[in-house]
Amino acid sequence: MSKPRNKRYRPRQIKVPMTAASTARLELQWYVHLDGFMREPTPDRYNHMVGMVAIVERAMAAQDITDYDVHIRSTKRALLSVCERFEQSGQLRIDRLERATLDAGAGFIEAAIKRMRFDTFAVANHETTTEFRRQDAAISVAA
């Protein structure tokens, strides 16, 4: 006769890994958006850059990975600086320091993408796109 269990059932979080193809696609999207933004900054390209960084930041936070926090924050600051200049002067351009910061952070964002799980990416992507829709800014990131 088996002994009755008094422990309450607690489901464990399912950790779904990202496939190699999905990771490669996200990395490609990151570099395509970064290259396009660096060559010819537009509001749409800016929104995609901010969206990608926000998704990576949320996914890393959900996975409790803090290795890339400094680089994500510096990338966000550089993008914010570009936005503030645009709001003040009406010109969307990237100065030398912002360009260097974005270049320096690019590899670390790529490394963070490689460590993202699919479950945290899906939640981060949904939250970010919902937030952007509320602000009437469109982004689309697909794994």
N, C-alpha and C positions, 0 to 999 in steps of 0.2 A: 504494500500500500504506500502510495507516495504521500509525502508530507505537503500540506497546503502552503502555498507561497503567500507571504504577506507583503511582498514588495510590490510597489505600484509600477505599472508599465510606463516606461519613458522612452518614446521613440528616439532613436539617434538620428542626427542630421545625416542625410545622404550626401556624400561628397563626390560629385560627378567630375571626372577629369575632362579637360579640354582636349579634343583630338588634335593631332599634329596639323591636319589640314585647316582646322578652325583657327589655331594659333597662327599659322602662316598667313591666313587671310586677314586676321586682325593686325598683324605686324605690317603687312602690305598696306592696309588702309591707313595705319598710323603714318607710315612714311610717305604715302601719296598725299595725304592731307598736309603733312609738315612741309613737304617739298613745294606743293602748290601755294601754301600760305607764305612761305619764304620768298618764292619767286614773284608772286603777285597777290598781295593780301586783299581779300574781299570780305565783306561781312559774313557771307556764307561759309567761307573757308575758316574764318575766325570761329564761328559757331561750331564747326566740326572739330576744330582743335580743342576748344574748351570742353566740348562733349566727350571727346576721347579721353582727355585728362581726367574729367570727372568720373567717368566709368571706371578707369583704372584705379583712381583714388578710392572709390567706394568698394570695389572688389577687394583691394588690398586690405582695407579696414575690416571688411567682413571676414576675411581670412586671418586677421590679426598678424599681418605681415607688415612690419614697420621699416624694412630695409630701404625702401625707396621714398620715404616721407620727405626727406630734404629735397630730393630732386623733383618730386611732384610739386611741392610747395614753390620751389624756385621757378619752375615752368609756369605755374599758375600766376605768380607775381609778374613774370615777363609778359604774359598774355594780358593781365590786368593793366599793365603799364601801356600796352598798345591800345587797349580799349579806352583808357582815360585820355590819351592823346587824341584819339579819334573823336571823343565827345567834346573836347575843348577846341580842337582846330578843324574838325571835319575831314582830316586827312588820315587815312588808314595806312600807316607805314611802320616798318620795323627798324629801329636804330641798331647800331653796331653791338651794343651791350645786350640788348634783348635777343638779337640774332645769336650771339655767342652763348647766351643762357639756354636758348631753345636747342641749339646744337649739342650743348653739354648734357642736357637732360634727355635727349632723344634715345640714346642707348640704354639709359636706365628705365625709361618708360617701356622700351622694347623688352628688357629683362623682366619687368613686372608683368607684361602681357604673357610672357612665357610661363610665369608661375600662377596665372589665374586659373581657377577652376571654372567649369562651365556653369555650375549652379550659381556661383557668386557673380559671374559675368551677366547671366540672364537677369538676375534681380537688379544689379547695378545699371544695366542697360535700360530696363523698364523704368526704374526710378528716374534716371537722367532724362530719358525721352519724354516722360510724363511732365517733368519739371520744365523742360524746354517748350513743350506744347503750351503749357500755362502762360509762358512768356512770349508766345507767338514766334518762337525761333525753331526752325526745323533742323533736326539732325537724324541721320540714319546710320547705325552701326550694326552690322550683322556678322555673326561668327560662322 
